[in-house]
Amino acid sequence: MKIENFEDIDAWQKARDLVNKIYEITGKGDFQEDYSLKDQIRRAGVSVISNIAEGFDRQSDQEFIRFLYMAKGSVSEVQTQLYIAKDQNYITSEEFNVLYEKVEEISRLIGGLIRYLKKDS
């Protein structure tokens, strides 16, 4: 399938789902009261999806790759913040595992896209 819009990118679609899950878990229980962590993990999740979209519309593979690396960095931020949320008992081990698996998949998809773009340019 040809990618014509950023919405066609698997990593963007999965990151959108992740952002929705992050907003869901951070909007309840003790997590919603930890404004700093709540805002930080939300911003990091939004950064993943935003950098994929912005990079795609830069119209150059090199620029797209640069933004994909930023998105990948934000993925690592989300991973770290998930550990903090688990350690503070804001999320269960099961919630952590589900979210961490989603984040890992997004990281793999972004990495694959970077490799593809580097090979193609």
Wavefront OBJ file of the C-alpha trace (Angstrom):
o trace
v 0.000 0.000 0.000
v 1.291 3.435 -0.932
v 1.506 5.906 1.906
v -0.139 9.124 0.779
v -0.934 10.721 4.154
v 0.626 10.426 7.580
v -2.604 8.748 8.684
v -1.645 5.791 6.446
v 1.504 5.070 8.492
v 1.091 2.069 10.809
v 3.291 3.624 13.492
v 1.118 6.773 13.487
v -2.073 4.707 13.793
v -0.653 2.692 16.690
v 0.691 5.851 18.359
v -2.767 7.401 18.121
v -4.200 4.389 19.916
v -1.419 4.653 22.522
v -2.197 8.332 23.170
v -5.847 7.467 23.740
v -4.858 4.737 26.215
v -2.463 7.115 27.994
v -5.203 9.697 28.392
v -7.530 6.992 29.695
v -5.154 5.650 32.365
v -3.918 9.077 33.435
v -7.448 10.354 33.905
v -8.337 8.073 36.794
v -7.271 7.115 40.297
v -4.116 8.467 41.884
v -2.543 8.973 38.450
v -4.823 11.907 37.721
v -3.582 13.657 40.850
v 0.111 13.405 39.895
v -0.044 16.391 37.569
v 3.625 16.358 36.704
v 3.847 12.715 35.624
v 0.399 12.812 34.023
v 1.331 15.819 31.900
v 4.759 14.457 31.040
v 3.555 11.056 29.795
v 0.734 12.713 27.865
v 3.162 15.153 26.220
v 5.567 12.334 25.351
v 2.775 10.279 23.779
v 1.532 13.263 21.817
v 5.114 13.953 20.732
v 5.378 10.490 19.152
v 2.320 10.926 16.961
v 3.081 14.592 16.211
v 6.673 13.986 15.119
v 5.626 11.207 12.757
v 3.046 13.518 11.154
v 5.307 16.558 11.000
v 8.222 14.595 9.588
v 6.059 13.040 6.892
v 4.962 16.452 5.682
v 8.516 17.796 5.485
v 8.717 16.363 1.941
v 12.260 15.062 2.323
v 13.396 11.636 3.451
v 16.247 13.118 5.489
v 13.904 15.440 7.368
v 11.394 12.628 7.852
v 14.129 10.417 9.298
v 15.150 13.209 11.692
v 11.591 13.534 12.981
v 11.236 9.753 13.229
v 14.289 9.693 15.502
v 12.621 12.344 17.677
v 9.466 10.198 17.768
v 11.592 7.208 18.784
v 13.095 9.277 21.610
v 9.616 10.148 22.817
v 8.749 6.441 22.751
v 11.610 5.833 25.186
v 10.276 8.642 27.356
v 6.863 6.959 27.501
v 8.525 3.658 28.419
v 10.385 5.269 31.301
v 7.271 7.039 32.543
v 5.338 3.769 32.452
v 7.927 2.306 34.839
v 7.444 5.273 37.165
v 3.652 4.899 37.011
v 3.962 1.194 37.818
v 6.415 1.841 40.662
v 4.001 4.372 42.162
v 1.111 1.894 41.810
v -0.750 4.209 39.440
v -1.105 1.331 36.987
v -1.234 -2.422 37.494
v 1.386 -4.817 36.173
v -1.136 -5.949 33.578
v -1.774 -2.370 32.399
v 1.983 -1.792 32.309
v 2.552 -4.917 30.204
v -0.197 -4.058 27.711
v 1.011 -0.481 27.288
v 4.683 -1.415 27.192
v 3.977 -3.965 24.448
v 2.188 -1.270 22.419
v 5.122 1.103 22.880
v 7.618 -1.578 21.859
v 5.617 -2.267 18.688
v 5.567 1.438 17.820
v 9.330 1.625 18.364
v 9.870 -1.353 16.039
v 7.619 0.166 13.372
v 9.422 3.512 13.538
v 12.798 1.741 13.371
v 11.661 -0.224 10.331
v 10.493 2.946 8.617
v 13.824 4.644 9.341
v 15.718 1.672 7.852
v 13.476 1.687 4.782
v 13.944 5.432 4.214
v 17.721 5.223 4.703
v 17.947 2.360 2.217
v 15.786 4.191 -0.299
v 17.667 7.496 -0.152
l 1 2 3 4 5 6 7 8 9 10 11 12 13 14 15 16 17 18 19 20 21 22 23 24 25 26 27 28 29 30 31 32 33 34 35 36 37 38 39 40 41 42 43 44 45 46 47 48 49 50 51 52 53 54 55 56 57 58 59 60 61 62 63 64 65 66 67 68 69 70 71 72 73 74 75 76 77 78 79 80 81 82 83 84 85 86 87 88 89 90 91 92 93 94 95 96 97 98 99 100 101 102 103 104 105 106 107 108 109 110 111 112 113 114 115 116 117 118 119 120 121
